[in-house]
Amino acid sequence: MVKARDGQEAVEYAHKDKPDLIIIDVTMPKMNGFEATKELRSKLETAVIPIILLTGRQDKESELRGFDAGADDYVTKPFDADNLLARIKMLLRRKER
């Protein structure tokens, strides 16, 4: 597991390490989660990595903006750990196909 301090660093790590899945917050310095997701989706080497936006933003507009950016899932805080784990497993199974 790798933790990034901001959205730009998250994108850099993803390009370098090619993780199996990315969980990213919407509210981050330098590059927010929407921008980072769009950037990751725009590059062939990171376009297929599952992305979960995990955020405190509970409004419908933000959720729709996240999906429009290319997120595979949108989870709001506070979150249920079992539910998040189930979503992670589902995305990883889908990626294996």
Secondary structure, DSSP 8 states (H G I E B T S, - for coil): ----SSHHHHHHHHHHH--S-EEE-SS-SSS-HHHHHHHHHTSTTTTTS-EEEEES---HHHHHHHHHHT-SEEEESS--HHHHHHHHHHHHHHHH-
